[in-house]
Amino acid sequence: MELDINEIKKILPHRYPFLLIDAVEEYEPGKFARARKCVSADEPFFQGHFPDYPVMPGVLIIEALAQTGAVALLSLPENKGKIALFGGIRNARFRQQVKPGDVLTLNCELVRMHGPVGIGQAEARVNGKLCCNAELSFAIMDPVS
């Protein structure tokens, strides 16, 4: 199953400039998601990180991974309309810089669920090379208006 940006927006509440995935290449609700982020030189964060040596901030790579995991969680029918908040980040490692022109492949496999709390094993790659990996925890909740 594949999702384009409009279908992603039906699942995730994030919007530009903070929606950090462009497409979901494959997913299974409640199990995993694989997404893609095409890193453009026009990204707003490159204006300050760093103007003469643009590198995608590691925290935004982690956020893109979390959004990928959130697609897997929030695509379950019982989670429709809910949001996924970070519960924690463990063992994050940044192994390669991500620069304009790179295409990030983002994978998040949900390995445990206990009620509204889930744990995902996540990794980001460029051209098959590992850029970042981490264990992410999520909490599913109804949005408060």
Residue pairs with C-beta under 8 A, 6 or more apart in sequence:
1 24
1 26
1 27
1 28
2 23
2 24
2 25
2 26
3 11
3 23
3 24
3 27
3 71
4 23
5 19
5 22
5 23
7 24
8 19
8 21
8 23
8 24
8 71
9 15
9 19
11 70
11 71
11 74
11 75
12 19
12 67
12 70
12 71
12 74
13 83
13 143
14 20
14 67
17 43
17 44
18 63
19 67
20 37
20 60
20 63
20 64
20 67
21 35
21 36
21 37
21 64
21 67
21 68
21 71
21 106
22 35
22 36
22 37
22 38
23 35
23 36
24 33
24 34
24 35
24 36
24 68
24 71
25 34
25 35
25 36
25 105
26 32
26 33
26 34
27 33
27 34
27 71
27 72
27 75
28 72
29 72
29 75
29 76
29 77
30 72
30 73
30 75
30 76
30 110
30 113
31 72
31 109
31 110
32 72
32 107
32 108
32 109
32 110
33 68
33 69
33 71
33 72
33 75
33 106
33 107
33 108
34 68
34 105
34 106
34 107
35 64
35 67
35 68
35 71
35 105
35 106
36 103
36 104
36 105
36 106
37 64
37 103
37 104
37 106
38 103
38 104
39 56
39 98
39 99
39 100
39 101
39 102
39 103
39 104
40 100
41 54
41 100
41 101
43 56
43 100
45 56
45 57
45 60
46 54
46 56
46 100
49 55
49 56
49 57
54 99
54 100
55 97
55 98
55 99
56 97
56 98
56 99
56 102
58 92
58 94
58 132
61 94
61 98
61 104
61 124
61 131
61 132
62 89
62 92
62 122
62 132
62 134
62 136
64 104
64 106
64 124
65 106
65 107
65 108
65 122
65 123
65 124
65 132
65 134
65 136
66 84
66 86
66 108
66 122
66 136
66 138
68 106
68 107
68 108
68 122
69 84
69 108
69 110
69 118
69 120
69 122
69 136
69 138
70 83
70 84
70 138
72 108
72 110
72 120
73 79
73 84
73 110
73 118
73 138
73 140
74 80
74 82
74 83
74 84
74 140
79 140
81 142
81 143
82 140
82 141
82 142
82 143
83 140
83 141
83 142
83 143
84 118
84 138
84 139
84 140
85 138
85 139
85 141
86 136
86 137
86 138
86 139
87 117
87 137
87 138
87 139
88 136
88 137
89 134
89 135
89 136
89 137
90 134
90 135
90 136
90 137
91 133
91 134
91 135
92 132
92 133
92 134
93 132
93 133
93 134
94 131
94 132
95 129
95 130
95 131
95 132
95 133
96 126
96 129
96 130
96 131
97 131
98 104
98 124
98 126
98 131
102 126
102 127
103 126
103 127
104 124
104 125
104 126
104 131
105 124
105 125
105 126
106 122
106 123
106 124
107 122
107 123
107 124
107 125
108 120
108 121
108 122
108 136
109 120
109 121
109 122
110 118
110 119
110 120
111 119
111 120
111 121
112 118
112 119
113 119
116 139
116 140
116 141
117 137
117 138
117 139
117 140
118 137
118 138
118 140
119 135
119 136
119 137
119 138
120 135
120 136
120 137
120 138
121 133
121 135
122 133
122 134
122 135
122 136
123 130
123 132
123 133
123 134
124 130
124 131
124 132
124 133
125 131
